[in-house]
């Protein structure tokens, strides 16, 4: 078992439209973090209600800090973050 952090980021009500200018940067950052192994998996619900990230981090605070660094958080596209420890099956 590997402990990672499941972080859920809730979208603002107008996110489907408001995210357009930031989307390419957001997706490039997510791909980079996944390639680096910080994100185990990342994606969003198709109804644009929230995104889910499985984050490798030493603590809840560290996992939240990774997600807070996203352009969506800085520009109000995401309005709330929640994190829970998640036991990931490996091997």
GIDAJO-V617786 format. One line per field, one symbol per residue. phi: phi as a letter, one per 30 degrees, with the letter a starting at -180 (. if undefined). psi: psi as a letter, one per 30 degrees, with the letter a starting at -180 (. if undefined). burial: # if it has 24 or more other ideal C-beta (glycine too) atoms within 12 Angstrom, else .. A space follows every 50 residues. Layout:
# GIDAJO-V617786
phi: ???
psi: ???
burial: ???
This chain:
# GIDAJO-V617786
phi: .cdbcdcccdddecdecddedcdddeddddddddddjdcdaalbdddhca cbbccdadaedddddeddddddddcidccabbbbdbdcdbi
psi: kkklkjkkjkklegeeeffeffeeeeeeeeeeeeefgekelkalkfghel lkkjkjlfleeeeeeeeffkfeefggekfkkkkkkkjkkl.
burial: ...########...#...#..#...#..##..#....###.#.#.....# #######.....##.##.#####...##..#.#..#.....
